[in-house]
Amino acid sequence: METILIEKDIKVLCITAKSFPDGIQDAHERLHEILPFSKERRYFGISRPERGVIVYKAAAEELGNDKGENLHCESFIIEKGKYRSITLFNHNHDPQKISKAFEELISYSDIDPNGYCIEWYHGDDLKCMVRLNP
C-alpha cells in the first residue's frame, strides 16, 4: 500500500455502466468505441454507492479538443489530492482482487467521505485508489 499525490485535477470523459458489476465491461467497450485507445490518454474506472446502488463509470482522460457533449459522454473531474493506493498486477486473471483491494482501502477512517473508488489502468496493472480527507 502506498500514498500517491495527484497534483492537478484530471478531467475525464465517462460512460456510466448500466449495472454493477455486470455492466462494467460494456461501459469500457462503449468508451473505447468513442475514444479509441491512445498512449497519451489515461484510463480509469470510477465508482461509489449512490442511493444504495454502486454506480460505475468507465473513464478516459480528456485531451485537447475532446468535448463530452460532442462525444455523447459525461464529463467528470478526478480531484487532486493524496490517495491511498494498492497496485494490482495482472488483475485480469482474478477480478476479485479489485473488490478485495477496495474493501481494504475504504476500511480506514481517514478517507474522503465524499470521494470515489478510482481504478487507474496501466496496461495489465491497476492502481486501486481512494482519496484521503483533504
Beta strands, then each sheet from edge to edge (+ up, - down):
strand 1: 2-6
strand 2: 10-16
strand 3: 43-50
strand 4: 53-61
strand 5: 74-78
strand 6: 81-88
strand 7: 117-122
strand 8: 125-131
sheet 1: 1+ 6- 8+ 7- 3+ 4- 2+ 5-
end
